[in-house]
Amino acid sequence: MNQNKKIIAFVIGILILVGVVVFVTFKYGAPPASVESGLKPGQGVADQGRAHIKLGESHPAYDSLPPTSGWHYADTAKWGIHEEPIEDELQIHNLEHGGIIIQYQPGIDQKTLEELKNIVSGYKTKVILAPYPKLDKKIALTAWTRIDKFEEFDEQRITNFIKAFINKGPEYIPG
């Protein structure tokens, strides 16, 4: 009988542990996707192609904001930190070359901006930071056909996105 009590206590302990994990997951959400887990960060966006257009040439609307593929100029933006917004048609070419673009709403708090700059300054190439006035969230990350937008600075989320997609554009250009 003593052995049965031990088995019952063990089963109850396991059930309590599973209950706590389920409760925490539902209350606080699933943990963020990590590169190591094999899950791709952000959301996929349909590929709108890689057509080059002339400066000022009209084209169909992009299917994401900021865009993640589609009609773009033949030039690229300089890698690194920008103080001014980058035209959609220019930034897409950087994404095509395997770049990552981190954009933020103008007027974001100084602490968050400094944290974003610290991340970007750790990369010599392939990462850009710039304001983006049309954002509906404080921060947006884009790569070729991938996007992630959120309200609060999350260093792990940003670095996971960069690790997952840097140099993964359809046209590899060494950095």
N, C-alpha and C positions, 0 to 999 in steps of 0.2 A: 504493500500500500504506500509506503514511503517513496518508492520509485515513481509511482503514478503521480504523486503530489509534485515531484520535481519536473516531470514532463508537462504537467498542466501549468505550472509556474513558468516554465520556459516558453510554452506556446503563448501564454498571456503576455509575457514580456515582448515577444516578437510582434504580436498584434498591436500592442501599445506603441512600439517603435514605428511600425508601418503607419499607424494612425497619425503619429506626430509628423512624419515625413509628408503624408498626404495633406494634412492640415496646413503645414508651412508652405507647401507648394501652391495650394489654392489661395492662401491668404496673401503671400508675397510674390507669387509668380514663379515660373520656372527660372532656373539660373540662366544667365546669358550664354548664348552659344559661344563656344570657343573653337579655335582652329584645331586644337588637339582632339576635340570630340568628333571631328569629322563633319560637323554642321557648318554650313556657310552662313556667315554673319549677314545681316541685312535682308532685303527682299530682292528677288529677281525682277527685272523689268524686260519686257520684250525688246529684242534687238531691232532697231530701226535702220540698220545698215550703216555704211561707211562712206557715203557719197560726199565728195568734195564740192563745195559751192564757192562762188566768187563773193568777195566782200560786199555785203548789203543785199545779196540775192535772196529772194523769198523762198520759203520752203514750208512743207506741212508742219503742223504743231508737234512738239515733242510730247511723248507720253509720260514723262515724269518731270518734276520740278525740284531740284535742278535736273537737267537731262543726263542720260547715261549712255546714249548712242545716237546716231543719226547724222544729219547733214551738218557739215563743219567746214571751216576754212582750212587751207593748206598749211597755215602757220600754227605754232603751238605757243602757249603761254610759258613764261619763264618759271622753272621750278622754284619753290620757296614761299616766302611770306609776301603777300600783296596787301596793300592798303586800300586799293580800289577794287570794285567788282570786275570779274572777268566775263566777257561776252560768252554766252552759251556756245556759240558756234566756234569759239576759240578753245574753250576748255574741253570740248568733246575730243579734239585731236589729242590732247594730253591723255585722256582716258584710253583712247585707241592704242596709244603707245605703252600701256600698262601702268599709267599713273593713277594716283589717288588724289581726290580733291576734297578737302575739308572746308566747308563754308559755314558761315554764321550770320545771324541777323545783325545788322548794324545796330549799335547801341547796346550790345551784349556787355555784361559786367566785366570790369577790367581784370578781375581774378581769373575768370573763365578764359578770356582772351589770352592772358599770359600763359595759362596752362596749355592752350592749343598751340601757341607759338613754341613752347618748350618741346612739344611732341614733334612738330614739323622741323624745328631746327636740328633734330637728330638725324635727318635725312639730307644727303647732299643733292639727290635728285629724286624724281618720281613722286614727290608729295608736294601739294600746294595748299596754302591756307589763304582764303580770301573772304571778304564780306559778300553777302548775296541778299539784296533787299527784298526779293520776292519769297523768301522762305516762310513757311507756315509753322516751323519749329525753330528752336534756337540754334541747333546744330544739324548739319547734313553731311554725310559721307557719301561720295560717289566713286565708283569704279565702272569699268565697261559692263553694262547691263545689270549693275547692282546699286542699291541705294539703302541708306539707313538714316532716319531722321529721329531726333529726340530732343528733350527739353533740358536735361541736366548733364553737365560734363561727366563723362565716364571714361577714364583713361584706358581701362582694360577693353572696353567695347571698341574704342578707336584703334588701339594697337592690334586687336584681333582682326578688325576689318582690313587694316593695312597689310598685315601678315598674310591674310587669306588671298588678297587680290593684287598686290603690287607685282608688276611685271607679268600680269596675266591678260593683258589686252590682246586683241586679235593681230596687232602689228607690233612685234617686239622690236624695240629700238634700245640698244644698250644705253645705260644711264649716264 
